Protein backbone atom coordinates (compact mmCIF):
# COMPACT_ATOMS: atom_id res chain seq x y z
CA UNK A 1 0.00 0.00 0.00
CA UNK A 2 2.88 2.36 0.76
CA UNK A 3 6.33 1.63 -0.63
CA UNK A 4 9.26 3.02 -2.57
CA UNK A 5 7.14 5.01 -5.00
CA UNK A 6 6.99 7.90 -2.53
CA UNK A 7 8.84 9.09 0.54
CA UNK A 8 6.87 8.28 3.67
CA UNK A 9 7.57 7.41 7.29
CA UNK A 10 7.07 3.64 6.90
CA UNK A 11 6.08 0.97 4.42
CA UNK A 12 2.62 -0.56 4.58
CA UNK A 13 1.71 -4.05 3.28
CA UNK A 14 -1.89 -5.26 3.19
CA UNK A 15 -2.45 -8.73 4.66
CA UNK A 16 -6.25 -8.88 4.60
CA UNK A 17 -9.27 -6.61 4.40
CA UNK A 18 -8.85 -5.59 8.03
CA UNK A 19 -5.09 -5.94 8.64
CA UNK A 20 -1.93 -4.39 7.21
CA UNK A 21 1.68 -4.43 8.39
CA UNK A 22 3.58 -1.18 8.97
CA UNK A 23 7.37 -1.52 8.80
CA UNK A 24 10.24 0.86 9.46
CA UNK A 25 13.91 0.93 10.48
CA UNK A 26 16.00 3.66 12.09
CA UNK A 27 19.33 3.88 13.93
CA UNK A 28 21.92 6.56 14.65
CA UNK A 29 24.95 7.57 16.68
CA UNK A 30 24.60 8.79 20.30
CA UNK A 31 22.99 12.19 20.88
CA UNK A 32 23.51 12.14 24.68
CA UNK A 33 26.35 10.83 26.86
CA UNK A 34 24.28 8.54 29.08
CA UNK A 35 24.03 5.11 27.36
CA UNK A 36 20.74 4.18 29.02
CA UNK A 37 19.05 7.37 27.85
CA UNK A 38 20.56 6.99 24.40
CA UNK A 39 18.89 3.58 24.18
CA UNK A 40 15.57 5.09 25.25
CA UNK A 41 15.80 7.91 22.71
CA UNK A 42 16.84 5.68 19.81
CA UNK A 43 13.96 3.30 20.51
CA UNK A 44 11.40 6.11 20.83
CA UNK A 45 12.67 7.59 17.57
CA UNK A 46 12.31 4.31 15.67
CA UNK A 47 8.85 3.58 17.07
CA UNK A 48 7.67 7.06 16.09
CA UNK A 49 7.43 6.23 12.38
CA UNK A 50 4.78 3.60 13.12
CA UNK A 51 2.76 6.09 15.15
CA UNK A 52 3.05 8.67 12.37
CA UNK A 53 1.35 6.26 9.95
CA UNK A 54 -1.52 5.76 12.41
CA UNK A 55 -0.31 2.27 13.33
CA UNK A 56 0.43 0.41 16.55
CA UNK A 57 3.97 -1.02 16.92
CA UNK A 58 4.04 -4.68 17.91
CA UNK A 59 7.50 -6.20 17.45
CA UNK A 60 11.05 -4.88 17.10
CA UNK A 61 14.58 -6.09 16.39
CA UNK A 62 17.74 -4.42 17.70
CA UNK A 63 20.31 -2.99 15.30
CA UNK A 64 23.73 -2.46 16.87
CA UNK A 65 27.14 -1.29 15.66
CA UNK A 66 29.64 -1.38 18.51
CA UNK A 67 33.38 -0.56 18.84
CA UNK A 68 34.27 -3.71 20.75
CA UNK A 69 37.98 -2.88 21.01
CA UNK A 70 37.45 0.65 22.31
CA UNK A 71 34.42 0.50 24.56
CA UNK A 72 33.38 -1.68 27.50
CA UNK A 73 30.45 -4.04 26.97
CA UNK A 74 28.74 -2.52 29.99
CA UNK A 75 27.98 0.50 27.80
CA UNK A 76 26.19 -1.71 25.29
CA UNK A 77 24.25 -3.43 28.06
CA UNK A 78 22.95 -0.06 29.29
CA UNK A 79 21.97 1.01 25.77
CA UNK A 80 20.08 -2.22 25.17
CA UNK A 81 18.38 -1.96 28.55
CA UNK A 82 17.24 1.56 27.74
CA UNK A 83 15.82 0.40 24.42
CA UNK A 84 14.13 -2.60 26.01
CA UNK A 85 12.51 -0.49 28.73
CA UNK A 86 11.16 1.92 26.11
CA UNK A 87 9.80 -0.99 24.06
CA UNK A 88 8.08 -2.41 27.13
CA UNK A 89 6.54 1.00 27.81
CA UNK A 90 5.19 0.96 24.25
CA UNK A 91 3.86 -2.59 24.54
CA UNK A 92 6.34 -3.80 21.93
CA UNK A 93 7.97 -7.25 21.99
CA UNK A 94 11.69 -7.54 21.21
CA UNK A 95 12.02 -10.59 18.93
CA UNK A 96 15.70 -10.48 17.95
CA UNK A 97 18.30 -8.31 16.31
CA UNK A 98 21.73 -8.10 14.75
CA UNK A 99 25.06 -6.60 15.78
CA UNK A 100 28.31 -5.80 13.97
CA UNK A 101 31.66 -4.54 15.18
CA UNK A 102 32.21 -0.97 14.00
CA UNK A 103 34.48 1.96 14.86
CA UNK A 104 31.44 4.14 15.58
CA UNK A 105 28.67 3.26 18.03
CA UNK A 106 25.16 3.09 16.55
CA UNK A 107 21.84 1.78 17.85
CA UNK A 108 18.26 1.59 16.66
CA UNK A 109 15.38 -0.69 15.79
CA UNK A 110 13.58 -2.37 12.94
CA UNK A 111 9.91 -2.18 13.90
CA UNK A 112 6.73 -3.88 12.70
CA UNK A 113 3.27 -2.62 13.56
CA UNK A 114 -0.37 -3.27 12.73
CA UNK A 115 -2.96 -1.00 11.15
CA UNK A 116 -6.37 -1.27 9.48
CA UNK A 117 -5.86 -0.74 5.71
CA UNK A 118 -8.51 1.99 5.65
CA UNK A 119 -6.88 3.94 8.49
CA UNK A 120 -3.40 4.38 7.03
CA UNK A 121 -2.11 7.95 7.33
CA UNK A 122 0.41 9.18 4.78
CA UNK A 123 2.09 12.55 4.36
CA UNK A 124 0.17 13.78 1.35
CA UNK A 125 -3.61 13.67 1.78
CA UNK A 126 -3.81 17.37 2.56
CA UNK A 127 -7.08 19.29 2.29
CA UNK A 128 -7.32 23.07 1.94
CA UNK A 129 -8.35 24.61 5.25
CA UNK A 130 -6.87 21.85 7.38
CA UNK A 131 -4.95 22.94 10.46
CA UNK A 132 -1.44 21.73 11.34
CA UNK A 133 -0.72 20.63 14.90
CA UNK A 134 2.82 20.04 16.20
CA UNK A 135 3.00 17.93 19.37
CA UNK A 136 6.59 18.61 20.56
CA UNK A 137 8.68 21.80 20.56
CA UNK A 138 11.58 22.30 18.16
CA UNK A 139 15.26 22.78 18.95
CA UNK A 140 16.72 19.39 19.85
CA UNK A 141 19.35 19.48 17.08
CA UNK A 142 20.73 22.83 18.20
CA UNK A 143 20.63 21.88 21.87
CA UNK A 144 22.30 18.53 21.20
CA UNK A 145 25.10 20.48 19.50
CA UNK A 146 25.41 22.57 22.66
CA UNK A 147 25.48 19.40 24.78
CA UNK A 148 28.32 17.97 22.70
CA UNK A 149 30.19 21.24 23.20
CA UNK A 150 29.68 21.12 26.97
CA UNK A 151 27.70 24.37 26.95
CA UNK A 152 24.26 23.14 28.01
CA UNK A 153 23.40 23.24 31.72
CA UNK A 154 22.15 20.17 33.59
CA UNK A 155 18.48 21.16 33.69
CA UNK A 156 18.46 21.85 29.94
CA UNK A 157 20.16 18.52 29.21
CA UNK A 158 17.67 16.64 31.40
CA UNK A 159 14.63 18.34 29.91
CA UNK A 160 15.71 17.76 26.31
CA UNK A 161 16.73 14.17 27.03
CA UNK A 162 13.31 13.38 28.49
CA UNK A 163 11.58 15.14 25.60
CA UNK A 164 13.45 13.02 23.03
CA UNK A 165 12.73 9.83 25.00
CA UNK A 166 8.99 10.55 25.16
CA UNK A 167 6.90 8.25 22.99
CA UNK A 168 4.49 9.66 20.41
CA UNK A 169 2.11 6.86 21.40
CA UNK A 170 -0.42 8.92 23.36
CA UNK A 171 -0.61 11.60 20.66
CA UNK A 172 -1.15 8.92 18.02
CA UNK A 173 -3.91 7.28 20.04
CA UNK A 174 -5.68 10.62 20.50
CA UNK A 175 -5.50 11.66 16.85
CA UNK A 176 -7.09 8.37 15.81
CA UNK A 177 -10.42 9.67 17.10
CA UNK A 178 -10.47 12.78 14.90
CA UNK A 179 -10.67 13.59 11.14
CA UNK A 180 -6.91 13.55 10.53
CA UNK A 181 -6.02 13.61 6.84
CA UNK A 182 -2.22 13.35 6.97
CA UNK A 183 0.59 12.96 9.48
CA UNK A 184 4.37 12.76 9.75
CA UNK A 185 6.94 12.96 12.52
CA UNK A 186 9.54 15.70 12.64
CA UNK A 187 13.04 14.27 12.59
CA UNK A 188 16.22 14.79 10.56
CA UNK A 189 14.85 17.09 7.84
CA UNK A 190 13.55 19.62 10.37
CA UNK A 191 10.05 21.08 10.46
CA UNK A 192 10.25 22.80 7.08
CA UNK A 193 11.97 19.86 5.43
CA UNK A 194 9.21 17.49 6.47
CA UNK A 195 6.51 19.99 5.52
CA UNK A 196 8.16 20.20 2.10
CA UNK A 197 7.77 16.44 1.75
CA UNK A 198 4.07 16.77 2.55
CA UNK A 199 3.44 19.18 -0.33
CA UNK A 200 5.82 17.59 -2.83
CA UNK A 201 3.81 16.88 -6.01
CA UNK A 202 0.76 18.20 -4.16
CA UNK A 203 -2.02 20.57 -5.17
CA UNK A 204 -1.73 22.35 -1.82
CA UNK A 205 0.47 24.92 -0.13
CA UNK A 206 1.14 25.64 3.55
CA UNK A 207 1.01 28.70 5.77
CA UNK A 208 3.11 28.47 8.96
CA UNK A 209 2.67 30.84 11.89
CA UNK A 210 6.17 31.18 13.31
CA UNK A 211 5.02 32.92 16.47
CA UNK A 212 2.78 29.99 17.38
CA UNK A 213 5.37 27.29 16.70
CA UNK A 214 6.61 25.76 20.00
CA UNK A 215 10.36 26.05 20.48
CA UNK A 216 12.50 24.97 23.45
CA UNK A 217 13.51 28.31 25.05
CA UNK A 218 17.25 27.56 25.27
CA UNK A 219 17.33 27.02 21.50
CA UNK A 220 17.49 30.74 20.76
CA UNK A 221 20.49 31.29 23.03
CA UNK A 222 22.50 28.45 21.51
CA UNK A 223 21.53 29.35 17.95
CA UNK A 224 22.76 32.90 18.59
CA UNK A 225 26.09 31.37 19.67
CA UNK A 226 26.41 29.72 16.27
CA UNK A 227 25.62 26.21 17.51
CA UNK A 228 23.45 25.35 14.52
CA UNK A 229 24.23 21.82 13.26
CA UNK A 230 25.36 21.30 9.69
CA UNK A 231 22.20 19.34 9.02
CA UNK A 232 20.12 22.51 9.41
CA UNK A 233 22.10 24.25 6.68
CA UNK A 234 21.79 21.20 4.42
CA UNK A 235 18.04 21.13 5.00
CA UNK A 236 17.81 24.82 4.17
CA UNK A 237 19.90 24.39 1.00
CA UNK A 238 17.74 21.47 -0.12
CA UNK A 239 14.26 22.84 0.62
CA UNK A 240 14.74 26.58 1.05
CA UNK A 241 13.76 27.25 -2.55
CA UNK A 242 10.09 26.50 -1.89
CA UNK A 243 9.87 28.49 1.36
CA UNK A 244 8.87 32.15 1.47
CA UNK A 245 9.81 33.88 4.74
CA UNK A 246 8.36 37.09 6.05
CA UNK A 247 11.11 39.76 6.10
CA UNK A 248 10.47 40.18 9.83
CA UNK A 249 11.80 36.66 10.59
CA UNK A 250 15.51 36.74 11.39
CA UNK A 251 17.98 34.07 10.30
CA UNK A 252 18.09 32.45 13.75
CA UNK A 253 14.39 31.68 13.57
CA UNK A 254 14.77 30.35 10.05
CA UNK A 255 17.62 28.07 11.15
CA UNK A 256 15.46 26.70 13.98
CA UNK A 257 12.68 25.81 11.57
CA UNK A 258 15.20 23.78 9.54
CA UNK A 259 16.92 22.30 12.64
CA UNK A 260 17.19 18.49 12.36
CA UNK A 261 15.23 16.95 15.22
CA UNK A 262 15.83 13.71 17.08
CA UNK A 263 12.66 11.87 18.10
CA UNK A 264 10.55 14.94 17.41
CA UNK A 265 6.81 15.31 17.65
CA UNK A 266 4.01 14.41 15.31
CA UNK A 267 2.85 16.95 12.71
CA UNK A 268 -0.89 16.31 12.39
CA UNK A 269 -3.02 17.64 9.54
CA UNK A 270 -6.63 17.75 10.80
CA UNK A 271 -9.92 19.20 9.58
CA UNK A 272 -10.34 22.82 10.69
CA UNK A 273 -13.51 22.20 12.69
CA UNK A 274 -11.79 19.53 14.84
CA UNK A 275 -8.45 21.25 15.37
CA UNK A 276 -9.15 23.03 18.67
CA UNK A 277 -10.81 20.00 20.23
CA UNK A 278 -7.96 17.73 19.14
CA UNK A 279 -5.41 20.20 20.50
CA UNK A 280 -7.16 20.30 23.87
CA UNK A 281 -7.28 16.51 24.03
CA UNK A 282 -3.59 16.22 23.10
CA UNK A 283 -2.66 18.56 25.93
CA UNK A 284 -4.79 16.60 28.37
CA UNK A 285 -2.92 13.42 27.38
CA UNK A 286 0.53 14.86 28.02
CA UNK A 287 1.47 16.85 24.90
CA UNK A 288 1.34 20.04 26.96
CA UNK A 289 3.35 22.07 24.42
CA UNK A 290 1.31 20.99 21.40
CA UNK A 291 0.16 23.90 19.23
CA UNK A 292 -1.70 24.73 16.05
CA UNK A 293 1.10 26.16 13.89
CA UNK A 294 -0.46 26.72 10.48
CA UNK A 295 -2.93 25.71 7.83
CA UNK A 296 -3.20 24.11 4.39
CA UNK A 297 -3.88 26.52 1.53
CA UNK A 298 -5.19 25.89 -1.96
CA UNK A 299 -2.75 28.51 -3.31
CA UNK A 300 0.11 28.93 -3.93
CA UNK A 301 0.58 25.27 -4.71
CA UNK A 302 3.78 23.56 -3.63
CA UNK A 303 5.05 26.44 -1.52
CA UNK A 304 5.39 27.18 2.20
CA UNK A 305 4.77 30.68 3.53
CA UNK A 306 6.24 31.38 6.97
CA UNK A 307 5.34 34.58 8.79
C-alpha positions in Angstrom: 0.0 0.0 0.0 2.9 2.4 0.8 6.3 1.6 -0.6 9.3 3.0 -2.6 7.1 5.0 -5.0 7.0 7.9 -2.5 8.8 9.1 0.5 6.9 8.3 3.7 7.6 7.4 7.3 7.1 3.6 6.9 6.1 1.0 4.4 2.6 -0.6 4.6 1.7 -4.0 3.3 -1.9 -5.3 3.2 -2.4 -8.7 4.7 -6.3 -8.9 4.6 -9.3 -6.6 4.4 -8.8 -5.6 8.0 -5.1 -5.9 8.6 -1.9 -4.4 7.2 1.7 -4.4 8.4 3.6 -1.2 9.0 7.4 -1.5 8.8 10.2 0.9 9.5 13.9 0.9 10.5 16.0 3.7 12.1 19.3 3.9 13.9 21.9 6.6 14.7 25.0 7.6 16.7 24.6 8.8 20.3 23.0 12.2 20.9 23.5 12.1 24.7 26.3 10.8 26.9 24.3 8.5 29.1 24.0 5.1 27.4 20.7 4.2 29.0 19.0 7.4 27.8 20.6 7.0 24.4 18.9 3.6 24.2 15.6 5.1 25.2 15.8 7.9 22.7 16.8 5.7 19.8 14.0 3.3 20.5 11.4 6.1 20.8 12.7 7.6 17.6 12.3 4.3 15.7 8.9 3.6 17.1 7.7 7.1 16.1 7.4 6.2 12.4 4.8 3.6 13.1 2.8 6.1 15.1 3.1 8.7 12.4 1.4 6.3 10.0 -1.5 5.8 12.4 -0.3 2.3 13.3 0.4 0.4 16.6 4.0 -1.0 16.9 4.0 -4.7 17.9 7.5 -6.2 17.4 11.0 -4.9 17.1 14.6 -6.1 16.4 17.7 -4.4 17.7 20.3 -3.0 15.3 23.7 -2.5 16.9 27.1 -1.3 15.7 29.6 -1.4 18.5 33.4 -0.6 18.8 34.3 -3.7 20.8 38.0 -2.9 21.0 37.5 0.7 22.3 34.4 0.5 24.6 33.4 -1.7 27.5 30.5 -4.0 27.0 28.7 -2.5 30.0 28.0 0.5 27.8 26.2 -1.7 25.3 24.2 -3.4 28.1 23.0 -0.1 29.3 22.0 1.0 25.8 20.1 -2.2 25.2 18.4 -2.0 28.6 17.2 1.6 27.7 15.8 0.4 24.4 14.1 -2.6 26.0 12.5 -0.5 28.7 11.2 1.9 26.1 9.8 -1.0 24.1 8.1 -2.4 27.1 6.5 1.0 27.8 5.2 1.0 24.3 3.9 -2.6 24.5 6.3 -3.8 21.9 8.0 -7.3 22.0 11.7 -7.5 21.2 12.0 -10.6 18.9 15.7 -10.5 18.0 18.3 -8.3 16.3 21.7 -8.1 14.7 25.1 -6.6 15.8 28.3 -5.8 14.0 31.7 -4.5 15.2 32.2 -1.0 14.0 34.5 2.0 14.9 31.4 4.1 15.6 28.7 3.3 18.0 25.2 3.1 16.5 21.8 1.8 17.8 18.3 1.6 16.7 15.4 -0.7 15.8 13.6 -2.4 12.9 9.9 -2.2 13.9 6.7 -3.9 12.7 3.3 -2.6 13.6 -0.4 -3.3 12.7 -3.0 -1.0 11.1 -6.4 -1.3 9.5 -5.9 -0.7 5.7 -8.5 2.0 5.6 -6.9 3.9 8.5 -3.4 4.4 7.0 -2.1 8.0 7.3 0.4 9.2 4.8 2.1 12.6 4.4 0.2 13.8 1.4 -3.6 13.7 1.8 -3.8 17.4 2.6 -7.1 19.3 2.3 -7.3 23.1 1.9 -8.3 24.6 5.2 -6.9 21.8 7.4 -5.0 22.9 10.5 -1.4 21.7 11.3 -0.7 20.6 14.9 2.8 20.0 16.2 3.0 17.9 19.4 6.6 18.6 20.6 8.7 21.8 20.6 11.6 22.3 18.2 15.3 22.8 18.9 16.7 19.4 19.8 19.3 19.5 17.1 20.7 22.8 18.2 20.6 21.9 21.9 22.3 18.5 21.2 25.1 20.5 19.5 25.4 22.6 22.7 25.5 19.4 24.8 28.3 18.0 22.7 30.2 21.2 23.2 29.7 21.1 27.0 27.7 24.4 26.9 24.3 23.1 28.0 23.4 23.2 31.7 22.2 20.2 33.6 18.5 21.2 33.7 18.5 21.8 29.9 20.2 18.5 29.2 17.7 16.6 31.4 14.6 18.3 29.9 15.7 17.8 26.3 16.7 14.2 27.0 13.3 13.4 28.5 11.6 15.1 25.6 13.4 13.0 23.0 12.7 9.8 25.0 9.0 10.5 25.2 6.9 8.3 23.0 4.5 9.7 20.4 2.1 6.9 21.4 -0.4 8.9 23.4 -0.6 11.6 20.7 -1.1 8.9 18.0 -3.9 7.3 20.0 -5.7 10.6 20.5 -5.5 11.7 16.8 -7.1 8.4 15.8 -10.4 9.7 17.1 -10.5 12.8 14.9 -10.7 13.6 11.1 -6.9 13.5 10.5 -6.0 13.6 6.8 -2.2 13.3 7.0 0.6 13.0 9.5 4.4 12.8 9.8 6.9 13.0 12.5 9.5 15.7 12.6 13.0 14.3 12.6 16.2 14.8 10.6 14.9 17.1 7.8 13.5 19.6 10.4 10.1 21.1 10.5 10.3 22.8 7.1 12.0 19.9 5.4 9.2 17.5 6.5 6.5 20.0 5.5 8.2 20.2 2.1 7.8 16.4 1.8 4.1 16.8 2.5 3.4 19.2 -0.3 5.8 17.6 -2.8 3.8 16.9 -6.0 0.8 18.2 -4.2 -2.0 20.6 -5.2 -1.7 22.3 -1.8 0.5 24.9 -0.1 1.1 25.6 3.5 1.0 28.7 5.8 3.1 28.5 9.0 2.7 30.8 11.9 6.2 31.2 13.3 5.0 32.9 16.5 2.8 30.0 17.4 5.4 27.3 16.7 6.6 25.8 20.0 10.4 26.0 20.5 12.5 25.0 23.4 13.5 28.3 25.1 17.3 27.6 25.3 17.3 27.0 21.5 17.5 30.7 20.8 20.5 31.3 23.0 22.5 28.5 21.5 21.5 29.4 17.9 22.8 32.9 18.6 26.1 31.4 19.7 26.4 29.7 16.3 25.6 26.2 17.5 23.4 25.3 14.5 24.2 21.8 13.3 25.4 21.3 9.7 22.2 19.3 9.0 20.1 22.5 9.4 22.1 24.2 6.7 21.8 21.2 4.4 18.0 21.1 5.0 17.8 24.8 4.2 19.9 24.4 1.0 17.7 21.5 -0.1 14.3 22.8 0.6 14.7 26.6 1.0 13.8 27.2 -2.5 10.1 26.5 -1.9 9.9 28.5 1.4 8.9 32.1 1.5 9.8 33.9 4.7 8.4 37.1 6.1 11.1 39.8 6.1 10.5 40.2 9.8 11.8 36.7 10.6 15.5 36.7 11.4 18.0 34.1 10.3 18.1 32.4 13.7 14.4 31.7 13.6 14.8 30.3 10.1 17.6 28.1 11.2 15.5 26.7 14.0 12.7 25.8 11.6 15.2 23.8 9.5 16.9 22.3 12.6 17.2 18.5 12.4 15.2 17.0 15.2 15.8 13.7 17.1 12.7 11.9 18.1 10.6 14.9 17.4 6.8 15.3 17.7 4.0 14.4 15.3 2.9 16.9 12.7 -0.9 16.3 12.4 -3.0 17.6 9.5 -6.6 17.7 10.8 -9.9 19.2 9.6 -10.3 22.8 10.7 -13.5 22.2 12.7 -11.8 19.5 14.8 -8.4 21.3 15.4 -9.1 23.0 18.7 -10.8 20.0 20.2 -8.0 17.7 19.1 -5.4 20.2 20.5 -7.2 20.3 23.9 -7.3 16.5 24.0 -3.6 16.2 23.1 -2.7 18.6 25.9 -4.8 16.6 28.4 -2.9 13.4 27.4 0.5 14.9 28.0 1.5 16.8 24.9 1.3 20.0 27.0 3.3 22.1 24.4 1.3 21.0 21.4 0.2 23.9 19.2 -1.7 24.7 16.0 1.1 26.2 13.9 -0.5 26.7 10.5 -2.9 25.7 7.8 -3.2 24.1 4.4 -3.9 26.5 1.5 -5.2 25.9 -2.0 -2.7 28.5 -3.3 0.1 28.9 -3.9 0.6 25.3 -4.7 3.8 23.6 -3.6 5.1 26.4 -1.5 5.4 27.2 2.2 4.8 30.7 3.5 6.2 31.4 7.0 5.3 34.6 8.8 
